[in-house]
Amino acid sequence: MPVVTYTAASTNLVAKVRHHRVRLWGGGGTGGPATGTASGAGGGGGGGYSESWVGLSPGTTYAVAVAQTKTSQTGAVVNGDPTTFNSTDVVANGGAGGENATGATSNGGAGATAGTGNVVARAGASGGNGVSSTQSGGGASGSCPEAVGTAGSGATGGTSAGTNSGAGGNGVGTANTRNAGGTYGGGGSGGLSSSGTDRRGGDGGAGLGIVDWLPPMIGIC
């Protein structure tokens, strides 16, 4: 079975036969920023997973857009992006970024909402809340064909749930450090500030697209 893997932000598939299987992993949200005072932010939400069998016209070009790594920011929530096939035909949504911690702690980001897929359309898991003013929350892992991703639990990032499920970044206990979410779709760790300096969380993991198909049957009699 021929297989094409997509990691670029924007590319195309030229349909080979009438029926293709499309599998998509959405991007992970970044960890929440820690702002203005001693605080531990929550981790990023995990990306979703969608799978479809689609009927295409051989020789026609279809757009594939894959979620890229999201860079966390100070003072701003940064959500993961969706991964899409033909814009809306198949969609795996991205996880939400962790909330901004302006006090001791903040909540982790929500997991991706379920996207579009006629075989599977999985939502994502949520990032862990900030634990204390000295310990940030862990990110969720990305969803995959086998299961919804694993939620962050306190400072512990979600472990891989199966095929191409990126782990969530573990929370941090040292200011101005961070752990990125894994590829594919892992949420980043929450940020940690020990003073009045704003700190950002961990980056959100990129998404993925895989398309395969059965070649035409030749020589059947």
Secondary structure by P-SEA (a helix, b strand, c coil): cbbbbbccccccccccccbbbbbbbbbbbcccccccccbbbbbbbbbbbbbbbccccccbbbbbbbbcbbbbbccbbbbbbbbbcccccbbbbbbbccccccccbbbccccccccccccbbbbbbbbbccccccbbbbbbbbbcccccccccccccccccccccbbbcccccccccccccccccbbbbbbbbbcccbbbbcbbbbbcbbbbbbbccccccc
